[in-house]
Amino acid sequence: MEVHERSPLFVISVAAELAGMHPQTLRQYDRLGLVSPTRTAGKSRRYSMHDVVQLREIAQLSSEGVSLEGIRRVLGLEDEVATLRARVRELEGALADEMLNRPGRRVFAAGSAGEVISMKAGTRVRRENAVVVWRPLER
C-alpha cells in the first residue's frame, strides 16, 4: 500500500502535536481557510502530511511577524507556483514528444529574400548558377 503526502491520516490531536500547535489553533486555521483538512462522513477532520507541513510553515511565517492575511496570500502564491511548475513540466513533455514524432520539421534554410524555408530532412537548397556582372556607370 502506497501512502501519498496528501492522504488524510491524522486526527486533529495528532496533527496538532506534529505541527507543535494547539488543536484549537488548527480549528481556527480551518475556519479561516489557511489549511483545509479532509472531512470524514462524520465531519471530523483528517489531516495529511502536506497539511502538517503547511501548518509548520504557517507557524514559521507567524513567528516572523506575517499577518494571517499575509500568510493566506503567501500560501496561495506557493500553490499557484506549484501548479504552474507542473504545467510547465507537462508542456515540456508534450514538446519533447512532438519533436520526437516530427524530427524533419526542424530543418530550415534561408531563401533569397531572407525568408525562412522549412525543408524535409536530407534535402538541400537548389543553388542558382547565374552570374551577375557589375560594371560601374561611366560618367
C-alpha positions in Angstrom: 0.0 0.0 0.0 1.4 3.4 -1.0 0.7 6.5 1.1 0.6 9.8 -0.7 1.6 13.0 1.1 -2.0 14.3 0.7 -3.6 11.1 2.1 -5.8 12.1 5.1 -4.1 10.2 8.0 -4.1 12.2 11.2 -6.8 13.2 13.6 -6.7 16.8 14.8 -4.9 16.0 18.1 -2.1 14.1 16.3 -1.8 16.8 13.6 -1.6 19.5 16.2 1.2 17.6 18.1 3.1 17.1 14.8 2.8 20.8 14.0 3.6 21.9 17.5 0.2 23.7 17.9 -2.9 23.5 20.0 -5.9 21.7 18.3 -8.0 24.9 18.7 -5.4 26.7 16.5 -5.9 24.1 13.8 -9.7 24.6 14.0 -9.2 28.4 13.7 -7.0 27.9 10.6 -9.6 25.6 9.1 -12.3 28.3 9.6 -10.0 30.9 8.1 -9.2 28.6 5.1 -5.5 28.5 5.7 -5.4 24.7 6.0 -8.4 22.7 4.8 -8.3 19.1 6.1 -10.4 16.3 4.6 -13.6 15.5 6.4 -14.9 12.1 7.2 -18.5 11.0 6.8 -19.0 12.0 10.5 -17.5 15.5 9.7 -14.3 15.0 11.8 -11.1 16.5 10.4 -8.4 14.3 8.9 -5.0 16.0 8.2 -2.4 14.8 5.7 1.3 15.2 5.9 1.0 18.0 3.4 -1.4 19.8 5.8 1.1 19.3 8.7 4.0 20.8 6.7 1.7 23.7 5.8 0.8 24.2 9.4 4.5 24.3 10.3 5.1 26.9 7.5 2.2 29.0 8.9 3.8 28.8 12.4 7.2 29.9 10.9 5.6 32.8 9.0 3.6 33.9 12.0 6.7 33.8 14.2 8.4 36.1 11.6 5.6 38.6 12.1 3.5 37.9 8.9 -0.2 38.5 9.5 -2.8 35.8 8.8 -3.9 37.6 5.7 -0.3 37.8 4.5 0.1 34.1 5.3 -3.0 33.3 3.2 -1.5 35.3 0.3 1.9 33.5 0.6 0.3 30.1 0.7 -1.9 30.9 -2.3 1.1 32.1 -4.3 3.0 29.0 -3.4 0.1 26.8 -4.6 0.0 28.8 -7.8 3.7 28.4 -8.4 3.4 24.6 -7.8 0.5 24.4 -10.3 2.4 26.4 -12.9 5.6 24.3 -12.5 3.5 21.2 -13.0 2.0 22.7 -16.2 5.5 23.7 -17.5 6.7 20.1 -16.9 3.6 18.8 -18.8 4.2 21.2 -21.7 7.9 20.3 -21.9 7.0 16.7 -22.1 4.4 17.4 -24.8 7.0 19.4 -26.7 9.6 16.7 -26.4 7.1 14.1 -27.7 6.2 16.3 -30.6 9.9 16.9 -31.5 10.5 13.1 -31.5 7.4 12.4 -33.6 8.3 15.1 -36.2 12.1 15.2 -36.5 12.1 16.6 -40.1 10.3 19.7 -39.1 13.4 21.3 -37.5 15.3 21.6 -40.8 15.3 25.0 -42.4 17.2 27.3 -44.8 17.2 31.0 -45.7 15.6 32.0 -49.0 17.0 34.6 -51.5 14.9 37.3 -49.9 16.0 36.3 -46.3 12.8 34.4 -45.5 12.9 31.1 -43.6 12.1 28.0 -45.7 11.1 24.8 -43.9 12.7 21.7 -45.6 12.5 18.0 -45.4 15.4 16.3 -43.6 18.1 15.2 -46.1 17.3 17.7 -48.8 19.5 20.5 -50.0 18.7 24.0 -51.3 18.9 24.3 -55.0 21.6 26.8 -55.8 21.4 29.3 -58.6 24.2 29.2 -61.2 23.5 32.6 -62.7 26.5 35.0 -62.9 25.9 38.7 -62.1 28.3 41.1 -63.7 28.6 44.5 -62.2 30.0 47.4 -64.1 30.0 50.9 -62.8 28.3 53.6 -65.0 30.7 55.6 -67.0 30.5 59.4 -66.5 
